Amino acid sequence: MRYLWVEDFGDDSEDQWDKQEVWQEYFDIEDNILLYSLEDALKYLDNYENRSNFDAVLLDIRFPVLSEDSVMTESDIYETYFADIITKNMFEKYSNSDVMKDASSGILLFMALVYRYGYNWNNIAFISANIDDEDLSAVNTLKELMTKVKYEEPLSGREKALYKTRYLDLFSEEGIVEKKLEIIDEKLRIVTCDELISGLTPEKINSEIKKLNTIQEKINSGVPEQKRKGLKYCSVRNQFEMIGLKMPPAFEKPTDESQKKCWLFTEWKDSRLDDVTIAKRIIINMCCILQNNIHGNVSSFLAKQRIYNDEDSTITEETIKQFLQNIIRNVTDFPGLKTQENKLIYAGNIVDTVSSIWESIERPKVNNGISSSYYEFAYYAVMRLTRNWMAHQGIKGIDIQFASFAFLLSMKGIFDVGKFSIKDQNAFRKEEEKLVDFFGYNTVAYQTLDIEEIMHKEYRNTYQNVENAIPQNYSGQMRLPEKEDPFALISALGHSDSCVRERVSVTELYKAFWLCVYFGDKNSRSLKPEDNKNRDIIKILENIYSYQA
C-alpha cells in the first residue's frame, strides 16, 4: 500500500529524519507521500490526478494549518475549503494555532477528506502522540501484545513482564477497572499472560480484545471533557460520537525504543488490503510506467498491427495518453462503500474503459506456427468480444479479477514493452506478475495437461452450445464456422439472433483466450503445445484454467 501521510514531526526540522526513519519502520510505511501542513494537503487533493497516488491516508492530530511560504490566511482556508462543511466556530476550535496543544488540524483534514473530497473514511487512520489519556495506556498496551500473539509472534521476556504489569493496572483491587470505573464484572476480565501464550486461537484472542474495547469505552465516557489535557483524539471522538458520527482508528507513535513494530496498525493495514485495493495499486503502477514511455513517436512503443482502422489510420500520442488517464481515473473512483454491489459496478467500469479502444483496432493476422501471432490474435479476440458485448447486452459475472485480466490483455495487445528501457521493462513485468497472481485461483500446471485433447473437447462443447442457441427454422445471418474458428464461434453466442445472448459471461471470454492461443483463426493450423514457450502466456493460461469448473 501507498500512503498520503500528513505529519510535521513536532516542527523539529533537525530531528525530523531520525523520527521519520523510526516511525516508518515502526508502522511499516516506507512507501508514502509526505506533506507537512493542512494547506499542503488540501492543495494536493485539489489536483484530481493526485488521488490515484495513494491507497490510504495517515494523519497526525496536530500540524500547522498554513504552509511555511503561504500567502493565505486561516480565514482564507476556511472560506475556500470548509465554509460548506463546518461552522466558523468549529474551524477556529480545531485550528487554534495560538495554543498548539489545543489545536487539531488533523481532524479538519479528516472532515475535508470525507465531506469535501468524498474519500472513504475506512482508509483513513490517525498516527499521533496525542491519542489517549493515561488511563487508556494499559488497555492499548494489552491490545497491542494480544495482536502480536495473534500474528503467531512470540512475546519477549520484557513484553511478558509488561503484559503482567498492565494487567494489574486494570484488574488489581487498586486498578482502573474496579477502583476508578467501579466495575466488578468477571465477564470483562481478560486472560492472563500465561493463558495468552498457551495457544489461544485468533478467534479467542479477538473476543479478549472486545473486552478491552468495552473497558476502553467506559474509560472514555467517564472522563469529563474539562479534565482532559488538550484536544486529543479521544476527546474529539467522543464529541463526534455524541452526534452519531464515527471516527477512524488511531495509533500511538512509539515511546519506547524497544518497540519495533505496531501490531495493531499492521492488523488495520492488512484489513485494508482487499481485492479492490490490490488491483487498483497494480493497475495504476502499470499505467504510470506506460505513461512515462509515451513521448514523441508513440507508434514506436505500440505492438505491431495495433493501428486504427478508421480514417485517422494511426493511434496518436494524445489518444493513448487519454486512454491511460481514463483507466487511472476509473480505477481511482470507487463508488462509495465497498459493498459487493459497488465492487461489481467498479469492475464493470474498468472493463468498459480498458475495452473502449478495441472497437477501432484492426484484426491481426495469424501466421502458421508463429506463436506470437497467436497471442496477438487472442488479445484481440477477447478484447473485441468484450467491447462488443459491453456495448450491447452486457457480460455476466464481471468481477475485479476479470477486470484485471481484461486490463492486462488490453495492455499486452497495445504496447510493446520490449521497446521500453530495461528498468521500465523490469518494473512493468514485476507488476504484471503480481496482477496475474492476483486474478489466478485454482491454478493448474500447464505441462500436466493434455492440451490437444482438452482444447478439441472445449471447442466441440462450445460448438454444441452455439448450435443449441440457434432458433429452430432459423434462416438469418448467424452461421456456425466450418473450420475451427473460436473467435467466430464465441461471437455467435452474443449474436443478436442467439437465444443465449443475454447470458454471455466471463466464462466464454476466458475460454476464448485458451482456444485462440491454441487454434488461432480459421486460416491457421493449431499451435502445438511444445511451440508455446512463452512463460508469461503459460502463467495466464494456468491461472484462468478454472473457468472449466
N, C-alpha and C positions, 0 to 999 in steps of 0.2 A: 504494500500500500504506500501511497504517497500522500504527504500531509501538508496542509497550509497551517503553519504554526505562527501564532502571534505572541511575541514574548520580548520583553525589554531587558531581561537579565538583571533586574534590580537597578537599572540605569547605571551600571558599573561597567564601563567600557573596558577597563583594564582587566577585569575578572571575567569578561564575557566568554572568551574562548575556552577557559577552563570549565566554566559552568556548562557551556553548550556541549562540550565533549562528554562530561559526566552525565548530563540529563539525556542526551541522545542515546548513550549506551544503556542507561537505566530503563528507559522506555522503549528502546529499540526503534528509534525514529530517524535513522540517518538520512533517509530519502525524504527531504522536506523542502518547502519554500518558506523562508523565514522573513517575517515582517515585524516591525517594531512599534507601530502605533495604530490607533483606531483609524486615523485618516489614511495611512498607507494601505490598510486592509480594505477600506471602503472603496478607494480608488482602484485597487487591484480587482475587486469584484465587479466594479462598473464595466470593466472590459470583459464582455461575454466570453471571448475565446479563452480567457484565463481560467474559466471554471472547469475546463477539461484537464487542467494540470494537476488536480489533486483529487483524492478519494475520501478524505476525512479532514476535519478541522480541529485543531488543538488551540485552546485559548488560556492564557494567563488570566487571573482575575483582575489584576491591575497593570496597566501600561498607559503611556501618555495618550491623550486624545489627539493632539496635533503632532505632526512630524516635525523634525528639527528645523527644516527650511520652509515651514508652512507660511503661506500668505493668507490663510483662512483664520477665522476666529472660531471659538467653540459655538458661538451663535450661528455662524455660517454652517458648521457641521450639522447642527440641529435642523436648521431650515432646509438644508439640501437633502439630508438623509433620514431624519427622524420625525419631522413635523406631522407626517401622515400615519405614524406608528404609535408614538407615545406623547404624553404631555410634556411641556417645557419643564415643569417641576420635577418629573421623574428623570428626565435627561440630566438636569442640573444635580440631582441627588447622586446619580451614578458617575457623573463626570467631574466630581468635586476635586479639581486639581489643586485647590488651596490646601486641602487636608488629604494627602495622598492615601493615608491609611483608611479613609472613609470612601475612597473612590472605587469604582467597579466598572471600568470601561470594557472589561471582558463581557459583562452582562449586556452592555449596549450593543456590542458586536454580535453577540448571540441573537438578540432581538432583531437586528438588521438582517442577519443571515436567514432567519426563519420567516420574518414578516415582510421584508423588502425584497429579498432575492429568492424566496421560496425554497431555501435549502432544507434538506431532510435533517431534522434535528437529531435523528438517531445516529448520524455520522459526525456529531459534534461532541467533544469532551473538554473538560477543564483540567488543566495541569497547573498547579499553583501551590505556593506555600501558605496560602490564605484559604484553606479549605474548611477545617474543623475547629471546634472548640476543644479544650484539653480533655474533657470527659470522653470524647469520641476517639481519642488516640488509641485506647485499649481495644475498642471494637474493631477499628480498621487494621490494627496490627494482627489481631486474631484472624480476621478475614483474609488478610494477605498470606499468612502462614498456611491456612487451610487450602487456599487456592494453589499454593506451591505443591502441597501434597497431592492435590487433585491432578496435577500435571505429572505425577509419579516422580517428583524430585524429592530426594531425602532432605530432612531438616538437619542443619549443622548442630553441634552441641550448644553453640550460643543461641541459635534460634529455638531450640527446645527449652532452654532456660528462660528466654524471652516469652515464649508461649505461657509457661507456668506463671511467670510474674504478671502478665497481662490478664490471665485467667483469674488470679487472686484479686487484681484491681477491680474486676467486675463482680466476682461471686463470693468473696470473703464477707464476714459479718460487717466489716467496715468498708466494704466495696461499694461501687457505684449502684449496682442493681438493688441491693437491699437497703442501704443507708440513704442514698440520695433519691432514688426513684420509689423507695418503699414498696418494692415488688418482691413478694415471696411466692414464686411460681416455678416449681420444678420443671415445668414444661419448657421454660426458657433456658434452663441450664444446659450448656453445651458440653461436648465430650472433653475429657482431659487430654493432655498431650500424649500420654501412653495409649489411650484409646484411638487418638487420631492416627498415630503411626503404626497401629496394629493391622492395618489393611482395610480401612473403610472404603466402600465403593464411592465413585463420584456422586451417585445419587444421594447417598447418606451424607456426604460432605455438603452437598447443596442444601439439604434440609437443615444442617447445622448453621450454615451461613444465613439461611432465612431467619433463624432465631436471633442471630446477631443483628440482622436488619430490623427486626421488631424492636430490639433494645435500642438501636440507633434512633428509630423514630420517636421512641418515648423520651430519650435524652433530648432530642431536638425540640420536641413540643414542650419540655419542661424548663427551658431556659428563656427567661424574659428577654425581649429584644434590647431593653436598656442595659442589660448586664453583659451583652456581647461586646467584645473588643474589636471595634472597627466593623466594616461592612464585609463580612466573609461570605463564602459560598453558601454555607448552611443557612445563614440568616436570610439571604436572598431567596434561596429555595423555599424556605418557609413562607415568605411573603407571596411567592408565586403560587404555592400550593393552596394558600388561603382563597385564591380566586380561581382555583381549578386548573392551573397551568403547570405542566411538568418541566423539570429542568434536566439537561443532560447530566451524565455522571461526572464525578470529579476525582482526580487522583493527586495525591500529595507528592511534592518533589522530595527527593531523598534528603534526609537529615543526618544519616549515619553512613560513613564511608564503607562500612561492611555490607551495606545493602547494594547489591549488584544488579538487581532486576526487580521490576514491579510486576508481580504475577497477576494482580487484579487488572492492570492495564493490558497485559498480554491476553487475558481472557476476553476483555472487551474488544481488543483488536481482532482476535480470531473470530469473534461473533460477527464482525463487520465483513469478513471475507466470504461473502456469499457468492453465488454463481454470477450475479449481475456485476458485482464489483470486480471480480477476477477477469471476466470477459471484457469489461469496459476498459480496464487499465491496459490489457494486452493489445486490444484493437487500437486504442489511441496511440500507444507506443509505436505500433507498426505504421499507422498513418503518418506520424511525425517523421519517421525515418524516410518514408516515401516523399513527404513534402520537402524534406531537406535536399532531395535529389532532383526535384523538378525545377529546372532552370535552363534557360537558353533553348536549345533544340530538343523539345520534350520527346519527340519521336525516337530519339536515340536511347531512351530509357524504357520504351514500350516493347512488349513481346511482339515478335513478327506476326503479321497478319491481323494485328489488333488495330484496325483503322475503321473510321466511319464509312458506311456505305451510302451516305446521303450526299447532298450537294457540296457539303464542306470538305468531304473526302479525307480529311485528317483530323485527329484529335488535337486540339490546341492546348497550349500550356494552361490557359485560363480555364478550359473545360475540366482538365484533370485536377487543378487546384480546387475548383469549386466542388467537384465530386468528392474529394477527400475531406474538404471542410464540412460538407453536408453530412458525411459519415460521422465525423467527430461530434458535430452538433447533435445528431440523433442519438449517439451513444451517450453523450453527456446528459441529455434531457430525459431523466426518468420521470414518468408521470405520477407523482405523489408517492404515497406509501408503497412499500414493496409487498403488495398483495399478489397472489397468484394471477389474478386478472390483469393487474397492471404489468406484471412481468411479460405476459403474453402480448399485450399491446406494445410494450417496449421492443420485444423481439421482432414483432411484425414490422414495426417502423424501421428497424435496422435492415431487415431483409428487403423491404421495399426500396430503401436507399441504395444498398450495395448492388441491387439488380437493375437499377434505373438506367444505367448507361448501356446495358446489353441489348436493348432493342435497336441500337444503332451500330452494333458491331457485326461485321460480316462473318459468315460461317467459314471456318478454316478447313483446309484440305487435309485429308488423312493419307499419308504416304505409307504404302505397304511395308510393314516391318520396322518402320522408323518410330520408335516408342514415343519420342517427344511429341510427334504429331497426334498420337492417340490421346496423350494427356491434354494437349491444347483443345482437341475436339471435345473431350469430356468436360473441361471447364465450360466451354461454350454451351454444350448441350444442357448441363444442369442450370446454368445461369439464364439461358434463353427460356427454358421451360419455367423457371422460377418467375422471370419477368412476365411472361405471357399469362401465367395463372394468377399472379398477384394483381395484374391489371384487369382481370375478368372475374373469375369465380372465387378467387382466394385459395389458400392452401391450408389443409387441416394439419394440426399437430406441430405448428411452429413453436419452438421454444428457444431459449437463449443458446442452447447447444447447436441447434440447426442454424441459427443466425450467425454463429461463429464460423461454422462450416461454410456457409454461403459467402461470408466476408472473405475467408481465406481463398476460396476458389476464384472469386472475383479478382482479388489482388494478383494471384498467380497467373490468371488469364490475361491480365492487362499489362503488368510490369515485368520487365526482365531484370531481376535483382542482381543477376550476374554481371551487369554493367555498372553496378554501384562500386564504391570504394570497398576495399577488403574489410575495413572497420564496419561500414554500414551493412555489408553483406552478412557479416557475423552477427551483428546486432539484430538484423531482421530475422535471420534463421533461428536465433535463440528465442525470439518472441513467437515465431511460427511453431516451434517445438512445444512451447507452453500451450499454445492455442489448440494444437492437435491433441495434446494430452487432456486438455480441458473438455473437449467435446467427445472424447472417447469413453466408452463404457462397454463392459463385456467384450473386451478385445480378444482377438484370436491371433495365433501365429500364422502368418501368410504361408510359410513353407510347409505347414502341416495340412493345408487344404488341397483338395483335388480341384484345382481352379477350372479346368476344362469341363469336368462333369457338372460342377456347381453352376457355372455360367450358362451352359446349354439348358440345364434344368430350369434356371431362373427365367431364361428367355422364353422357354415353352410355357411356363406358368403365366408370364406376362402376356404372351400371345393369346392364351386362353381367356385371360381376364378382358383383354381388349375385344376379342371375338364375342364374348358374352355381353359386352357393353354396346354392341351394335344392335339397334332395334330390328326385330323381325321384319322381313319385306322391305328392308332399307335399300334405297337407291340413291342416296346422297353422295357427298364428296369424300367422306371418311373411308379410307381403304387400309387393309392390312398389307404391310410390306411383304413382298415375295421372297426377299432375302433378309438375313439378319441385319436389322437396322433399328437398334434400340431407341435412338432419338425419335424416329418417325413413329415407332410403336407406342412409346410412352406419351408422345404428343397426342396420339389419338385418344388416349384416356380422357384428356381435357378438352377434346373437340366439342364444339357447340352441339353436335348431334349425339354425343356419348351419353349413355344412361347414367354414368357414374361421374360425370364432370364435376358435380358439386361435392364429391367425396375425395378428390385427389389430395394426397397428403405428402408429407416429407418422406415417407417410406419410398414412394416412387422416385423421388429425387436422389436419395441415397443409392437406390438401385440403379438409377440412370448412370451414376458415376462409375459404379462397378462394371456395368455392361458396356459402357462406351470405352472405358480403358481396355477392355478385353476385345470387343468386336469392332470398335471403330465405327465406320458407317457402311452403307450398302456397297460401296465400291472398294472396300478393303478386306483383306483376309484377317482372321483373328490374330491378335498379338499373343505369341506363345509366352507362357508364364516365365520361361527362362530368359526371355527378352526384356522382361520388366524388371530392371535392376535399380530403378530409382528409389532410394531408401525413403525419401520424403513421401512419394506416392504410395509406397507399400504401407507406410505408417498410417496414412489417411485411410486406406482400404481396410487395414486391420481394425481401426478404431470406429468405423461405421458399419462393420460387417453385421452387427446385431440387428440391423433392420430386418433381417430374415426371420428373426424370432417373433 
